[in-house]
Each structure stands twice: as structure tokens, then as C-alpha cells.
Amino acid sequence: MGFDLAVFDQAAWLISHGQQPFVTVRGMHILADHFSLIIYLVAPLYRLWADPRTLICVQCTVLMFGAYPVYAFMRFRNVHPTISLFAACCYLLYPPVQHLALNEFHPDAIATTALLFAFLNLERRRLSPMVASLIVACCCKEPVSLTCCFFGVYALTVDKTFGIAAIGVGLLGTLTAFTVMSHFSHGATTGYIALYKQYGNSPAHVISHLLKHPAIVAKALSAPGMQKFIFQLLAPGMFCSLIAPDVLIGAIPALLVNALGSRAQLRMLPGHHTAFLTPFVVHGTLIGALRLKQFARFNATIVLCTSIGACTLLSTAWSPYPVFAGERFRNQSDSAAAETRRLLATIPADSAVAADASILAFLSRRPYVYAFPNPFCKSWYGPGVAAQLQVESGDFCCDQPHLKATAPAGSRVKYIALCRDASAATPSYRQYVADVLTDGSFGIVSVGRHVLILRRYADIASGTAMLARYIGQPQITAVKDAYDLWLAAQFPEM
């Protein structure tokens, strides 16, 4: 349960309680970060079950329904029901789909299924359902609008009316998305432009620079990491999508966003960055298999059976929890996870909390919850480029070298939950923890294998003694020394 899940969890909880979705986890209105209007449709479910697992269930269910347009498209093309079912299974086994399903929660996944339904309705020549599908996709994230425009370019080759309608939806979606985001961010430029700062300081400047220097695009697309990423996208479908380049036109915007961004994760299967590529690769694979049958007289049964075999094999290696992953995917033991949940449950539901990003989603159903070291000092907090540059630095750099728990900005916080995760190993983070522990405002009230809980005005001496006894060093009286030993037990390499 990570940072992104906490962002949408708090937003959904606030909306379900009739409150303004100002997400304190991120320091901005939910629509200032991304044009994720779809969260307003998901939020009412929190009246039934207010839990981040609601979002995970929605995400997995919506992705599962993406198998229907795949099956229905093949049946519409008069493919045998069994072969159509094989095609749907290929989609469900497709490694990017599996990563999307299990990577926290991102509205991007909803756009994946919406775009697949748009393809189906285009094939059936059903204009209104196609437009509705594209509108749903546009309400998931602002880049989808441009993708819809390129979907329209493909649709023009099928039916001009449908193509013009799709392009119109895309243009209107782009205008709406950036107008709304600008309003809620008070005119600040989207922070994600920091991923492309080497090309310009605004979307218009970036596009202009790349149009003038196309060699930059060619170099980015031919980079080894990008080539591997493209291979992993196409290989499960036996590269059949390459036989349908007209379909792949719609993937151009997302492909360029991934290729040109400075963040390496944009070019990896794990995560949600394949969401806007997957519909075009999947549909292109279906069209390509049918064209093989039509023009090369390949047996579609053989092609699809081979594809499902490839998907099964590659899922073993590339899915979120492959059989041979080893230690890379080792999670906390069940007992340690249960202990973490039990300790976090002791924090009152109406108390403001600052917590590590890795455990935020356990605590985000409240009006005020912050990603430590926020709100004591600002780290990736609020709209704008400066905040995004902080997270891209790879460290928990803030607008000040030291943290003061007595600062007015943090006066609302009553509890701090510290977790042992990768962030605890960064120098800036450890300095901020040391500042809190020695500031005198917070004392330790609970200790576990993976989490420490501090409460404002708690007795510092008794908390230090509790931690010292937990690590088997009762003679230690300095809380920072006790914390360092507790952390060293979790990270022996430190």
C-alpha cells in the first residue's frame, strides 16, 4: 500500500463524505494533480466499504471486463467462440494488464478498458457508445485526450464520421482537462513537465522543441531500455500488432511520453505506464492475426493458440509475481504485516497523522494525513514544477535542511508513524527523523518490527526505554541511538 493508493484513497473518502477533495497527502486538490474526474464515480462505493481495497477491487474488476470487448470483437468478425475465448484469455494473461491490476490504484487502468470498448463500438458502428467510451477514458487522466485524437486518426480509416467524432472528443477533452487542472492548481504549470525539463518548461515548449529536433525522438525510441520495453509489449502477441500499424497509430502519444521522460520507470512493465499503450497493442494483435488469416492464409487458430502459449510463458517471467522472481518480490511475513496493521489501528481515526509513504494507505481515510516529513517541511508537496523536482532528485530533499516538530506548519499533527522501508536509508530522511526524535515534541508510544509510532507530548524517556528494551539494549538512554540500532536491525547493510 503505497503513496499513489493513499492519494486516491483520501480523495475517495473525502468525496464520499461530501467534503472538498483537497488531498493533504499530496498538498493539492485531486484535480490539480491529474484530471482524474473518474474518482467521483468511484467514491460512492466508499459509503459501502471505506477501504483502499475498494479501489483495488474496482481496478481489477474493470480490467477483467476488458476481456469482453476482446471476445466480442472476435465474434463480430465471425471467429469461432473457442478461438474468441482464447483471445480474451491472452488479454487477461498479458503481463502489462497484470501489472496494472496489482500496482496500487491508478485511474489509468479504467482508461485501458474504456479504450477497448471504444474499439468494439467502432467496429460495430455504434457512434454514441464509442463516444461515451472515449469520454470515460478522457476522465481518467489528461494525456488520454491526446490519445483519443490519435484513436480518431485510426477511426478515420474505418469511418469518417466516427473518426471526426473521436478527434472532437479528444480536442474537447484536452481543453477541459487543462482548464480544470489550471483552475485547481491556481494557474501553476503541471509539475510533471519536470520529467521533460531538458526540452522546455511548458507542454507547448516541449512539443515545439521536439518538432524542431526530431533526431531527439529517434534517439529516445532507439535507446536500449526503450527497445526492451517495446519488445516486452509486443512479444506476448507474437508481434502480430506490427501487421496492423494503422491501429498502433493511437499508441504514439503514450509511447513518446514514455520514451522522452527522464524517469526510467516510464519504460518498464511494472507500474501503470503501459495503460494507454495496452489497448492499441491488444487490438492491433487481434487485427494482425485476422490479417494473417486473410492475406497470408495462416490459420487463426494456430496464431492465437501460439499467442496464448507465449502469454502464459512470458507471464511466468514478466508478471508482478513470477515463479522465478526470488527475493525481489519478498514481502513482509503475515505476522509482521498483521503487527503493522494492529499498531497503526491504535491511532485515533480523527487525529492528524504524518506517516511514511509505504504505510500511508493504512491511515489515509481522514481529513489530515501527510507523507512524512510533510507538513513540518515541504517535500513533493503542492502543485508546480519545484515539488516534482524534489521527488525526481531521488532523496527526501525539502525546503530546509532540518525539521522542527514545533513549527506552526506541523502543529495539527498528533501522531507520526515511521516505517522501515527504502526511504529510511536516505540521508535527508534519516536527518529529519533524528530531528523529530530529539526535538522534544514527540515521544514513542508503540514499537514493532517494521513501524514506530510517535505521539505529541508523549513521555520521551519511557518511549526511549521501550525502544531500547525492544532492541535488546536496555542500557541505551539516547533515543537517536536506539532508533539507529532499530533501523540497523532492519537494514543490516547500513
C-alpha positions in Angstrom: 0.0 0.0 0.0 1.9 3.0 -1.3 1.8 6.7 -1.9 -0.4 6.7 -5.0 -3.0 4.5 -3.4 -3.1 6.8 -0.4 -3.7 9.8 -2.7 -6.8 8.3 -4.3 -7.9 6.7 -1.1 -8.1 10.0 0.8 -9.7 11.7 -2.2 -12.4 9.0 -2.5 -13.0 9.1 1.3 -13.4 12.9 1.3 -15.7 12.9 -1.7 -17.9 10.1 -0.2 -18.3 12.3 3.0 -19.3 15.4 0.9 -16.0 17.2 1.5 -13.7 19.1 -0.9 -11.1 16.5 -2.1 -8.1 18.5 -1.1 -5.6 15.7 -0.7 -3.2 16.6 2.1 -1.1 13.5 1.1 -0.1 15.5 -2.0 -0.9 19.0 -0.9 -3.4 19.9 -3.6 -6.9 19.3 -4.9 -7.2 15.8 -6.6 -8.0 17.5 -9.9 -4.9 19.7 -9.7 -2.6 16.7 -9.9 -4.3 14.9 -12.7 -7.6 15.2 -14.5 -8.9 12.1 -12.7 -12.6 13.0 -12.7 -13.5 9.3 -12.7 -12.7 9.2 -9.0 -16.0 11.0 -8.4 -17.8 8.0 -9.8 -15.8 5.5 -7.7 -16.1 7.4 -4.5 -19.8 6.5 -3.6 -18.6 2.9 -3.1 -16.8 4.2 0.0 -20.2 4.5 1.6 -20.4 0.8 1.5 -16.8 -0.1 2.2 -14.3 2.7 3.1 -11.1 0.9 2.5 -8.3 1.2 -0.1 -9.0 -2.4 -1.1 -12.2 -1.0 -2.6 -10.1 0.8 -5.2 -8.0 -2.3 -5.8 -11.2 -4.3 -6.4 -12.6 -1.7 -8.8 -9.4 -1.6 -10.7 -9.1 -5.4 -11.0 -12.8 -5.7 -11.9 -12.7 -3.1 -14.6 -9.6 -4.6 -16.2 -11.3 -8.0 -16.1 -14.2 -6.6 -18.0 -11.7 -5.6 -20.7 -11.8 -9.2 -21.8 -15.4 -8.8 -23.0 -14.7 -6.3 -25.9 -11.8 -8.6 -27.0 -14.1 -11.6 -27.1 -17.0 -9.7 -28.7 -14.8 -8.1 -31.4 -13.6 -11.6 -32.5 -17.1 -12.9 -32.5 -18.2 -9.9 -34.5 -15.6 -10.9 -37.1 -17.1 -14.4 -37.2 -14.3 -16.1 -35.4 -15.2 -19.4 -33.6 -16.3 -18.9 -30.0 -13.4 -21.1 -28.7 -10.8 -19.0 -30.6 -12.5 -15.8 -29.4 -12.2 -17.1 -25.8 -8.6 -17.8 -26.4 -8.1 -14.2 -27.5 -9.8 -13.0 -24.2 -7.5 -15.2 -22.2 -4.5 -13.8 -24.0 -5.6 -10.3 -22.8 -6.0 -11.5 -19.2 -2.6 -13.1 -19.3 -0.9 -10.1 -20.9 1.8 -9.1 -18.4 1.1 -5.3 -18.6 -2.5 -6.0 -17.7 -1.4 -8.0 -14.6 0.9 -5.2 -13.5 -1.9 -2.6 -14.0 -4.2 -4.7 -11.8 -1.8 -5.0 -8.9 0.1 -1.7 -9.0 -1.7 0.3 -6.2 -4.6 2.2 -7.8 -4.5 4.4 -10.9 -7.5 5.6 -12.9 -5.3 4.9 -16.0 -6.4 1.2 -15.7 -10.0 2.3 -16.2 -9.0 4.0 -19.4 -7.5 0.8 -20.7 -10.9 -1.0 -20.7 -12.7 2.1 -21.9 -10.5 2.3 -25.0 -11.0 -1.4 -25.7 -14.8 -0.8 -25.6 -14.3 2.2 -28.0 -12.6 -0.2 -30.5 -15.5 -2.6 -30.2 -18.1 0.1 -30.7 -16.2 1.5 -33.7 -16.2 -2.0 -35.2 -19.9 -2.3 -34.6 -20.5 1.3 -36.0 -22.2 2.4 -32.8 -21.4 6.1 -32.5 -22.9 7.0 -29.2 -21.4 4.1 -27.2 -18.0 4.8 -28.8 -18.2 8.5 -27.8 -19.2 7.5 -24.3 -16.3 5.1 -24.0 -13.9 7.8 -25.1 -15.4 10.3 -22.7 -14.9 7.9 -19.8 -11.3 7.4 -20.9 -10.7 11.1 -21.0 -12.0 11.5 -17.5 -9.3 9.1 -16.2 -6.2 11.3 -16.9 -5.3 14.3 -19.0 -3.0 12.5 -21.5 -5.8 10.2 -22.7 -7.4 13.1 -24.5 -4.5 13.3 -27.0 -4.6 9.5 -27.3 -8.3 9.8 -28.2 -7.3 12.2 -31.0 -4.9 9.6 -32.4 -7.6 7.0 -32.0 -9.7 9.2 -34.2 -7.0 9.2 -36.9 -7.3 5.4 -37.0 -11.1 5.7 -36.9 -11.0 7.9 -40.0 -9.7 4.9 -41.9 -12.7 2.9 -40.8 -15.5 5.5 -40.9 -15.0 9.3 -41.4 -17.9 10.2 -39.1 -16.6 8.1 -36.3 -13.1 9.5 -36.8 -14.2 13.1 -36.7 -16.3 12.4 -33.5 -13.3 10.8 -31.8 -10.9 13.6 -32.7 -13.6 16.1 -31.4 -13.8 14.2 -28.1 -10.0 14.3 -27.8 -9.7 18.0 -28.5 -12.6 18.9 -26.2 -11.1 16.6 -23.5 -7.7 18.3 -23.8 -9.2 21.7 -23.4 -11.4 20.7 -20.5 -8.6 18.8 -18.7 -6.0 21.6 -18.7 -8.6 24.3 -17.9 -9.8 22.3 -14.8 -6.3 21.5 -13.7 -5.1 25.1 -14.1 -8.1 26.2 -12.0 -7.5 23.9 -9.1 -3.7 24.4 -9.2 -4.2 28.2 -9.3 -2.5 28.6 -12.6 0.6 26.6 -11.8 2.2 24.6 -14.6 1.8 20.9 -14.2 4.7 19.5 -12.1 5.1 16.5 -14.4 6.7 18.8 -17.0 9.8 18.4 -14.9 10.1 14.9 -16.5 10.8 16.7 -19.8 12.6 19.8 -18.5 15.5 19.2 -20.9 13.1 20.0 -23.8 11.3 23.0 -22.3 9.4 24.4 -19.3 5.9 24.0 -20.6 4.0 21.5 -22.8 4.0 23.9 -25.7 7.7 24.5 -25.4 8.4 20.8 -25.2 6.3 20.0 -28.3 7.9 22.9 -30.3 11.4 21.7 -29.3 10.8 18.1 -30.4 9.2 19.2 -33.7 12.4 21.2 -34.4 14.7 18.4 -33.4 13.2 15.0 -34.5 16.6 13.3 -34.0 15.9 13.6 -30.2 12.8 11.5 -30.6 14.6 8.9 -32.8 17.4 8.6 -30.3 14.9 8.1 -27.4 13.0 5.5 -29.3 16.1 3.6 -30.2 17.6 3.6 -26.7 18.3 0.1 -25.3 15.8 0.5 -22.4 13.1 1.6 -24.8 13.8 -1.2 -27.2 13.4 -3.7 -24.4 10.2 -2.1 -23.3 8.7 -2.3 -26.8 9.8 -5.9 -27.1 8.1 -6.8 -23.9 4.9 -5.1 -25.1 4.8 -6.8 -28.4 6.3 -10.3 -27.7 3.3 -11.8 -25.9 1.1 -11.2 -29.0 3.8 -12.8 -31.3 4.4 -9.3 -32.8 1.1 -9.6 -34.7 0.3 -6.0 -33.8 3.1 -4.9 -36.3 0.8 -6.2 -39.1 -1.7 -3.5 -38.0 0.4 -0.3 -38.0 -2.8 1.7 -38.6 -4.1 0.6 -35.2 -0.8 1.3 -33.4 -1.0 5.0 -34.5 -3.1 5.6 -31.4 -0.2 4.5 -29.2 2.1 7.2 -30.5 1.4 9.9 -27.8 1.8 7.4 -24.9 4.9 5.9 -26.5 6.6 9.3 -26.8 5.6 10.3 -23.3 7.3 7.1 -22.0 10.3 7.3 -24.3 11.2 11.0 -23.7 10.6 11.2 -19.9 13.5 11.3 -17.6 12.1 8.7 -15.2 13.3 5.2 -16.1 10.1 3.6 -14.7 8.2 5.0 -17.7 9.9 2.4 -19.7 9.3 -0.6 -17.5 6.4 -3.1 -17.4 6.0 -2.8 -13.6 3.7 0.1 -12.8 0.9 1.8 -14.6 2.7 3.4 -17.5 1.5 0.8 -20.1 -2.2 1.7 -19.5 -2.6 3.8 -22.7 -0.4 1.5 -24.8 -2.1 -1.8 -23.9 -5.5 -1.2 -25.8 -3.7 -0.5 -29.0 -1.3 -3.4 -28.8 -4.1 -5.8 -27.8 -6.4 -4.6 -30.6 -3.6 -4.4 -33.1 -2.7 -8.0 -32.2 -6.3 -9.1 -33.0 -6.4 -7.2 -36.3 -2.9 -8.6 -37.2 -4.0 -12.2 -36.5 -7.0 -11.7 -38.7 -5.0 -10.2 -41.5 -2.6 -13.1 -41.3 -5.5 -15.4 -41.8 -6.9 -13.3 -44.7 -3.8 -12.4 -46.7 -1.2 -15.0 -45.7 -3.7 -17.8 -45.2 -2.4 -18.5 -41.8 -4.7 -20.5 -39.6 -6.0 -18.0 -37.0 -6.4 -20.9 -34.5 -2.7 -21.7 -34.7 -1.8 -18.0 -34.3 -4.0 -17.4 -31.3 -3.1 -20.7 -29.6 0.6 -19.8 -30.1 -0.1 -16.3 -28.6 -1.8 -17.7 -25.5 1.2 -20.1 -25.1 3.5 -17.1 -25.4 1.4 -15.1 -22.9 1.5 -17.9 -20.4 5.2 -18.4 -20.7 6.1 -14.7 -20.6 3.7 -14.1 -17.7 5.8 -16.5 -15.8 8.8 -14.2 -16.3 7.3 -10.8 -16.6 4.2 -10.7 -14.4 4.1 -9.0 -11.0 4.8 -12.2 -9.1 6.7 -14.5 -11.4 7.6 -18.0 -10.3 11.3 -17.4 -10.6 11.4 -13.9 -9.1 13.2 -15.0 -5.9 14.0 -12.4 -3.3 13.0 -9.4 -5.5 9.3 -9.9 -4.6 9.6 -10.9 -1.0 7.0 -9.2 1.2 6.6 -8.9 4.9 5.6 -12.1 6.7 2.0 -12.4 7.5 2.7 -11.9 11.2 4.8 -8.8 10.6 2.1 -7.3 8.4 -0.6 -8.1 11.0 1.5 -6.4 13.6 1.9 -3.3 11.5 -1.9 -3.1 10.9 -2.5 -3.6 14.6 -0.2 -0.8 15.7 -1.5 1.6 13.1 -5.0 0.9 14.2 -4.2 2.3 17.6 -4.0 5.8 16.0 -7.4 7.6 16.5 -9.4 8.0 13.3 -9.9 11.7 13.9 -6.2 12.5 14.6 -3.9 14.2 12.0 -1.0 11.9 11.1 2.3 12.2 9.3 3.5 8.8 8.1 5.9 7.1 5.7 4.7 6.8 2.2 4.7 3.0 2.3 2.0 2.9 5.1 0.0 6.0 4.2 -2.9 4.0 2.7 -3.5 2.4 6.1 -4.1 5.9 7.5 -5.5 8.0 4.7 -9.2 7.9 5.5 -9.1 11.1 7.5 -9.1 14.8 6.6 -5.5 15.4 7.5 -2.8 12.9 6.7 0.7 13.7 5.4 3.6 12.0 3.8 6.5 12.5 6.3 8.4 14.8 6.5 5.4 16.8 5.5 3.9 19.1 6.8 6.9 20.0 9.0 8.8 20.8 5.9 7.7 20.6 2.3 8.8 17.5 0.3 6.9 16.9 -3.0 4.0 18.9 -1.6 1.7 21.1 -3.7 1.4 21.8 -7.4 4.1 23.1 -9.6 7.5 22.1 -11.1 9.5 22.6 -7.9 7.6 20.0 -6.0 8.1 17.4 -8.8 11.8 18.1 -9.0 12.1 17.2 -5.3 10.9 13.7 -5.9 12.9 13.3 -9.1 16.0 14.1 -7.1 15.8 10.6 -5.5 16.1 11.9 -2.0 13.7 13.4 0.5 15.0 16.9 0.0 12.9 19.7 1.5 12.9 23.4 1.5 15.0 23.4 4.7 17.9 21.2 5.9 16.4 20.4 9.3 12.9 19.7 10.5 11.3 21.4 13.5 8.4 19.5 15.0 7.4 22.7 16.8 7.0 24.6 13.6 3.5 26.1 13.1 3.0 24.1 9.8 3.1 20.8 11.8 1.0 21.9 14.8 -2.0 20.0 13.6 -0.2 16.6 13.6 -0.7 14.5 16.7 0.9 11.2 15.5 3.9 10.3 13.4 4.2 6.7 12.0 7.7 5.8 10.9 8.3 2.6 8.9 11.4 0.7 7.8 11.5 0.9 4.1 13.9 2.1 1.4 13.3 5.8 2.2 14.7 5.3 5.7 18.1 4.7 4.2 18.4 8.2 2.5 20.5 10.7 4.3 17.9 13.5 4.3 15.2 11.3 5.7 17.3 10.0 8.5 18.2 13.5 9.4 14.5 14.5 9.6 13.8 11.5 11.8 16.6 12.4 14.1 15.3 16.0 14.3 11.8 14.7 15.3 13.2 12.3 17.9 15.4 14.9 19.6 13.1 17.8 19.2 11.2 17.0 22.4 7.7 17.4 21.0 7.0 13.7 20.2 7.6 10.5 22.2 7.5 6.9 21.1 4.3 5.1 22.2 4.5 1.9 20.1 7.3 -0.3 18.6 7.1 -3.1 16.1 9.4 -4.9 13.7 8.5 -2.5 10.9 6.9 0.5 12.4 7.4 3.1 15.2 4.5 5.3 16.3 5.2 8.7 18.0 2.6 10.8 19.8 2.8 14.5 20.5 3.5 15.2 24.2 4.1 11.5 25.0 6.8 10.9 27.6 10.1 10.8 25.8 12.1 8.9 28.5 9.6 6.0 28.7 9.4 5.8 24.9 13.1 5.6 24.6 13.3 2.9 27.3 10.6 1.0 25.4 12.5 1.1 22.2 15.8 0.2 23.9 14.2 -2.9 25.5 12.7 -3.9 22.2 16.1 -4.0 20.5 17.7 -5.7 23.5 19.8 -2.8 24.6 18.1 -1.5 27.8 21.2 0.5 28.8 20.7 3.0 25.9 19.2 6.3 27.0 19.6 8.4 23.8 16.6 8.0 21.6 18.5 8.6 18.4 21.0 5.8 19.2 18.1 3.4 19.9 16.4 4.3 16.6 19.7 3.8 14.7 20.0 0.3 16.2 16.4 -0.5 15.5 16.8 0.6 11.9 20.1 -1.3 11.6 18.4 -4.5 12.6 16.1 -4.0 9.6 18.8 -2.9 7.2 22.0 -4.8 8.2 23.9 -3.4 5.3 23.6 0.2 6.7 
